[in-house]
Amino acid sequence: MSRNTDEYHKKPPVPDTHYIDNRIYWDQDIFDEEQEKIFSKIWKFVCHESELPEPYDFRTTTLAGTPLIICRGTDGEIRTFINACSHRGLEIVRRPRGNAKSLECIFHRWTYDPTTGECTGIPRREAFEKTGLQMKDCGLQEFKTGVYLGLVFVTLNDDAESLEEFIGDALEMHRETLGTKPMEVFDFYEQVLPTNWKSWQETNMDLYHEFMHLANRKTGLTQNDYYERKWHVYRNGHAGVDRYKARYDKYKGWTARDESVSLPGISPNEFQIVNLYPDLAINARGTVIRIDSQIPLAPDKTLVQYRGLAVKGDTPAERAQRVNDYTVIWGPFGTNLAEDTLAVSLQARAVHGGQVPYTYWNREEDGLTHDDIGLRSYYREWERLMGRPASAPLNRG
C-alpha cells in the first residue's frame, strides 16, 4: 500500500548497515568532506601506462581539487607533480595530454622539467635571489605515484600505505588478463553526468540493475551460471564477482565472440567485474576491457572517464573486432552505456531534491550475483574514512 509522509520518511525496517541516507548524494558539506577524507588520502587511478608510451609524454587531471600532471621520465618512470607554477600558482599545462620537454608558465615564463619537477628557469632571477629565494627552492610538488598491472595510481597523502597494500588481493581475478601481455588504451571517452560520483560507481556493483538492460536480459540473465557467481569482498572497500559466460548469440544481430581475439586468461564470452574503492571499475568482456573512473565536480556533477583496453600489437582485423565488441555495448551509442547514464541522471533528479530519504542495499542472496554485499562493503569503507554512518551521515561517529 502507499505511505503517508511520516511513514515514507520513517527509518527503514532493516539493519542500519543495509540502507543509506540519501543526503550523502547531495549535501555540499558531505561532498567537501569526501574530497578531504577520501580523495586526498587514498590511492586514485589516473590513467593507464600505455597513455604515456614515450619520455616526456604527459597527461593532466585533477584530484581532490589539486591540478596534476603525470609524466613519463627519460628513465622510464612515471611521476606526478602539481600542475601549478610555484611563483603565482597559475595552471601551467592546459591540455589533457601531449609531449613536452619543458613546461612554461604563461604569466612570468618560469619553466620546469616535466620529468623531475625541477624549476629550470626564472627570468631575471637575480631580484628573487636578493631576498633568499633560489631556483632550487622552486621545484614543483611531487606526489607518490605507482603502477600496478599497467594501471597508474596517485595519492596526495605522503603517509598513505603502499599501493600494493592498498590493492591487496582485489585484482587477483584480473591479474592474468591485465598482466600477461602488454595492453593499451584504444578508446577514451568522457562525459559530465548530472549525478553524484558514488551513483556511477554503484552501477558497476549493483548487478540487480541488469534487469534494466535488454542486452543483459537476453545474453546473461537467461543463463543459470549468471546467478551462481560469488562476490568477493576485500579490505579497503574493494569487491569483485566471479565470471559467467554470456550468450551473445541470444541478442538479435549479435554472434558469439571470436576465440581468436580473446584476452589472456578469459574466454571471449566470459564477463568479469572488479571494483576498486573509491571509483575504479574494471569490466572485462572476454575480448576487451572497459575501465571507468571519475572526477567529482560537485554533489550533482561528475566527470566520468571510460577507457577501452586491448592487447597491444593486435592485427588490424583483431583490433577491428575488439572495437566492435566494445562499442556495441559500451560506446557512447552502445546498448548499455546510454541506459546507465539515463538511470543515474533520473535518480539524481529525484533524490537531490531531498524528498526521497533512503536507498536500500538490503538484498541478501548468500553472497551471490544479486546480493548487495559488495555495496554494503563499499559503504562500510565510506563510513571508516568519513567517520560517520551512511545511514545517518549527519551524525559523526
N, C-alpha and C positions, 0 to 999 in steps of 0.2 A: 504494500500500500504506500501511498505518498506520505510525506512527513511535513509537519509544520516547521516554522523557523527554529524553535527550541530543539525539536527532535533532530533537525538537519545538522545543527551546529553542536550537538552533544558529542562528547568523547566517544569514539567508536568502541563497540563491544569486543575488542580484540586486544591482545597484549600490546603494550606501548612500543615494543620492538617491531610491530607488524603494520604500522602506519606512520605517515609523516604529516606534519602541519604544513600546509601549502604556502605559508609565509616564507619558507626557505627559498621559494622560487622568485618572489617579487619584492621582499623587503630590502631596501637600499643598504641599511646598516649591516645586515647579514651578508649581502654581496660584498661590501667593502671589507668585512672581516674575513671572508673567504680568500680574498686576494692576499691578505696579510698572513693568515694562519695556514692556508693550504698552498696556494700557488707560489708564494715566495719562500716556502720552507722545504718542499719536496722536489723530487726529480720530475721534469716535464719533458715529454717528447717534443722535438722541434723540427726534425727533418730526417731523411734517410741519407746515409753516407754517399749514395750514388748521385745525389744532387750537388755534391761538391767533389767532382772527379779529379780536378787539377789544382795544383798550387795556386793560391790567390783567389780561388772560387769562393764566393760568399753567398749567404742568404741572410735576410733580415727578418726579425719577428719582434713580438712584444710579449713579455712575461710579467704578470702582476704589475702592469703599468710601466715596466722598465724596457726601453728600446734596446734590442740586442742585434749584434752582427756575429754570425757564425762563419768561420773561415778555415779553409784547409791551408796549413803552412807548407813551406818548402820541405819540411821534414816528414810530411805526410800526416801529421797530427791535426786534429780538428779542435779549434779553440773558440771560445766565445768571449766577446767583450761588450761593454756598454756602448751603444751607438749614440754617443753624445760627446761633444767636444769638452775637454777639461777646462777650457777658458770661460765660455759663456753658456755652455750647456746645450748648444744647438744640436739637433739631429744631424749627423754627418752624412750618412748614406740614406737616400730617399727611394732607392729602387729595391724591389723584392729580392733580386738575385743579380749576379754578374761576376766579373773577374777584375780585380784591381790590385795593382802593386803598391798603391799608395792611396790613403784616404785623406781628403782635404775638406776642411770646414769652409763653407762659402762666406762666413761672416768676416773672419780675420785671416783666413788662409793658413791656419795651423794644420799640420799634416801628421799622419800616423801610419805606422806599419800595420797592415791588417792581419799579419800572421803572428805578431808578437805583442801588439798593443802599444808599442813604444812610440812616444812623441818624437817625430823626426824633423820637425821644422816649425819655427816660430818667427815670423817676420819682425825684424828689429828687436830681437830678444834682449838686447843689452839693457833696455829700460826695465825689464822684468827682473833681470839679474841684480840690479842695484838694490832691490828690496829683498833679495834672497831666493827668488823663485828660479830654479834651474830647470832646463828642459827635461832632465832625467826624473824630475818630480811630477811630470805632467802626463805620464802614460795613462792609457785607458784602464778602467777597472776590468779585471778578468774574472770570469765565473767558472766554476767547476763544470767540466764537460766530460761525457762518457759515451762510448759506442758499445752497443750490445746487440749482437746478431744483425749488424748493419743499421740499427736504429740509433739515432743521435739524441741524447738527453742532456738537459742543462738544469742546474739548480742555482738559485741565488743565495743559498744558505751554505756558508763556508763550513758549517758544522754538521751538514747532512751526512747520514750514513752513506756508505759506498753505493754506487749504482747496482752492483751485484747483490748487495744485501737488500736493497730496496725492491728489486725484482724477485729475488728468491727463486722459487721453482715455478713461477707463474707462466713462463714461456717454454716450459718443457714440451708441451704439446706442439709447439711451433718450431722447436729447435732444429729438427731435420729439414723442415720446409724452408726456414729462413737462413740456416747456417751451412747448408751443403754446397750450394753453388752461388756464385756472385749474383746479386739481384739488383734491379734498377727500377727507378720510378719512370713509368712511361706515360702517365697521365696525372695531371694536377688540376684540381678544380676547387674553388671555394665560393661560399655564399654566406651572406649575413641573414640569419634567421631571427624572426621576432619572438624569441623564446629564451628561457634560461639555459645556461650551459649544461646543467645536470639533466635536463629533459632530453637532450640529444644523446647523452651517454646512456640514459635509460633505454633508449630504443634498441641498443645493442646488447642489453641484458634482459629485457622483458620479452622473452620468446613467446609468451602468451599472445602478444600483439600480432604474431604472424598470421592470425586469422584475418587481419586486415588485407594482406597481400594475396591477390588471386593467384599469382605465380607460385607463392609458397603453399597455398592450399592445394594446388594441383600437383606440385612436384615434391612436397615434403610431408604435409600433414596427413596425406593418404598412406604413408609408409609406416609400418609397425615399428621399425627401429627408430623412427623420429622421436617417439615418446619414451624410448628406453635409455636415452642419453643421461649421463650423470654429470651434475655440476661439481666442479672442484673449486673450493674456496681457499684462498691463500692469505697470508698475512699482508698487511698494508692495503687491504680493500680490493685486491686483485681477484679475479674469478674467470673461469673458463668452463666450457661444456664439451662433452665428447662429440665425436663426429657421427654423421649419418650419411647415407648415400641418397642424394636427391635423384628423382626420376624426371629429368628434364624433358624426356620424350612424352611425358603426360601433359605438357603445356602445348597448345596448338601452335605450330610453326617452329617449335624447337626440336632439337635432337639430343641424344646423349652426347656428352663431351668426349673429345678425342683423346685416347690414351697417349698418343704421340706427343702431346704438349702438356702433360701433367706436371705438377710441381714435385720436387723431391719429397718423398715420404708420404704422399697423399694421392689417392686415386682421383682422376679428373671429375668424378661425380660426387666426391665427398665434400662436406661442408664443416668447417671448424671455426669457432669463435673464442677469442681470448680478450679480456678487458683488463687493462692496467689502470689503476687509480692515478689521477682523478678523471682523465678524459681521453685515454687512448683505447681504441678498439681495433683489433686485428681480425678481419674476416677473410678466411681462405675458402674459395670455392674451386678447389681442385686444380684448375688451370691458371688461376690468377688470385691476387690478394688485394683487398681494399683496406687501407689504413685511415681511420678517422681520428682527428684531433681538433681541439677547439681553442679559441682565444675569447674569453668572456669580455664583452664590451660594456654591458650594463645588465641589470637584473632581467631585462626583457630583450636583450640583444646579444647575439652570439655569432662570431665568425667561425664557421665550420670548414675545415680543410679536409679534402679527400685526396688520397694518393693511390694510384693503381700501381701495383708492384708485380714484376715479372722477371723471369730468368734473363740475365744479361747474355747476349750472344745468340738470341733467337734468330732463326732464318726469317726472311720476310713473311713466309707463309705461316710459320708458328706465331709470330707476333700478331699478324692479322687475325688469327684465330683467338688469341688471348684478348685482343682489343674488342672483338665482337662479343666474347663471353662476358667481358667486363661491362661494356656499355649497355647491353640489352637489359641488364638488371640494375647496375649501379651508376650508369652515366646520368648526366643531367636530365635526359629524357627516357631513362630506363624505367622498367616496371616498378621498382621498389623505392628508389630514392625520392621521387616526387610524392609518393604516398606517405613516406615517413616525414618529410618536411611539412606536408599538409597537417598531419596528425599533431606534431608538436606545436605548430602555429595555432591550431584550433584549441589545444589545451591551454596555451598561454592567454588566448583571448578571453577564456572563461575564468581561469584561475587567478590571473594577475589583477583582477578587479577586487579580490578579497572576499568574494561571496561564496566561493567553493572552498570549504575549510580543510579537507583532508584528502590524501591519496592513500590507497590501501595496497600494501605489499604483504598480503597475508595468505597467498596460495602456498599450501604445503602438499607436495607430492613425493615424499621420500627423497628429496634432492634430485628428482628427475626433471626433464626438459622444461615443463611449465611451472616448476617450483620457483618461488620468489626468493630463494635462499641467496642467490648472487646479489640481488638488490638489497636485501637485508644486511648482508655483509658490507656492501658498499656504504650504507648509511651508518653502520657501526664505526667505520673508519672516519666518516664525516664527523660523527659525534666525538671521536677521540681527538681529532685535530681541532675542532671548534670548541670543545669543552662545554657542550650543551646537547640535550636530547633533540633528535629530529622531530619527535612527536610533540615537543613543546619548546621550540627554538628560542623563544624569548626568555626562557628560564635557564640561566647559566648553571653548570654543574658545580 
